[in-house]
């Protein structure tokens, strides 16, 4: 199955774009949802995390205490890489299962993988096309402050911690400019969807 990757920097508007694609009929696989599923109580990944980082990363119910784990890995590249070595393979396996299930149910489906860290954790070559939702860093910082209530220094740090926008755009087959109004952003999604459907009908790869 051809899967289209969808990515974008924090507060760029990727979630709104993914929701619109879902409304139009795309099958969305949410990388964040998969990352939560693979560390649910009873999963091998959670057991491996506890073995690596200790029982203090569990809350009173036996679920992963994300704040406690975050405190351990924050600013420590070795710890972060150790966590990624556990979680990323589990997410890849869950992703493969989800793709196979969609293919079995509807071989003609347009499947989009909504993955924030595509540039950091996946290769563009894994997808039939990559869509990047783009907005300037200053715009994204302002959205984090006004819409999510973050303190400006924290918002600036979150944006600065991600890869440069130019690097993300360089891997794109399609760029959705989400710097303006939501209406304008969704118009671009609608137009791209029609293009994807036309290319699929003609047997042309989505790129």
MOJOCOR-V509725 format. One record per pair of residues at least 6 apart in sequence whose ideal C-beta (glycine too) atoms are under 8 Angstrom apart, sorted by the first residue. I is the first residue (numbers start at 1). J is the second residue. If there is no record, write none. Layout:
i/j
I/J
I/J
//
This chain:
i/j
1/99
1/102
1/103
1/107
1/109
1/111
2/111
2/127
2/128
2/205
2/206
3/29
3/99
3/111
3/112
3/113
3/126
3/127
3/128
4/110
4/111
4/112
4/113
4/127
4/128
4/129
4/130
4/131
4/196
4/206
5/112
5/113
5/115
5/118
5/122
5/124
5/126
5/127
5/129
5/130
5/131
6/14
6/17
6/18
6/21
6/112
6/113
6/114
6/115
6/118
6/130
6/131
6/133
7/14
7/114
7/115
7/116
7/117
7/118
7/119
7/130
7/131
7/132
7/133
7/168
8/14
8/17
8/116
8/132
8/133
8/134
8/135
8/168
8/178
9/134
9/135
9/137
9/140
9/159
9/162
9/165
9/168
10/116
10/140
10/144
10/158
10/159
10/162
11/135
11/139
11/140
11/141
11/143
11/144
11/147
11/148
11/159
12/133
12/134
12/135
12/140
12/178
13/133
13/135
13/176
13/178
13/182
13/185
14/114
14/116
14/133
14/178
15/114
16/178
16/182
16/185
16/186
17/131
17/133
17/176
17/178
17/185
17/186
17/189
18/28
18/30
18/112
18/114
20/186
20/189
20/190
21/28
21/112
21/189
21/193
22/28
24/189
24/190
24/193
25/110
26/109
26/110
26/111
26/112
26/193
27/102
27/106
27/109
27/110
27/111
27/112
28/111
28/112
28/114
29/95
29/98
29/99
29/102
29/111
29/112
29/113
29/114
30/114
31/91
31/95
31/113
31/114
31/115
31/116
31/117
32/114
32/116
34/91
34/94
34/95
34/98
35/87
35/91
37/43
37/94
38/45
38/87
38/90
38/91
38/93
38/94
39/45
39/46
39/49
39/64
39/87
39/90
40/46
40/63
41/61
41/62
41/63
43/90
44/90
45/86
45/87
45/90
46/64
48/86
49/57
49/64
49/69
49/83
49/86
49/87
50/57
50/58
52/82
52/83
52/86
53/69
53/72
53/79
53/82
53/83
56/65
56/68
57/64
57/65
57/68
57/69
57/72
58/64
58/65
59/65
59/68
69/83
72/79
73/79
73/80
73/83
84/121
88/121
95/113
99/111
102/109
102/111
103/109
108/200
110/196
110/197
110/200
112/131
113/127
115/121
115/122
118/124
118/130
118/171
119/163
119/167
119/168
119/171
120/163
124/130
124/171
128/205
128/206
128/207
129/173
129/174
129/205
129/206
129/207
130/171
130/172
130/173
130/174
131/172
131/173
131/174
131/175
131/176
131/192
132/168
132/169
132/171
132/172
132/174
132/175
132/176
133/176
133/178
133/185
134/165
134/168
134/169
134/172
134/175
134/176
134/177
134/178
134/179
135/143
135/177
135/178
135/179
136/165
136/179
137/159
137/160
137/165
139/179
140/159
141/152
141/155
141/156
141/159
144/150
144/154
144/155
144/158
144/159
145/151
145/152
145/155
148/155
150/158
169/175
173/206
173/207
174/192
176/185
176/188
176/189
176/192
177/184
177/185
177/188
178/185
196/206
199/205
199/206
200/206
//
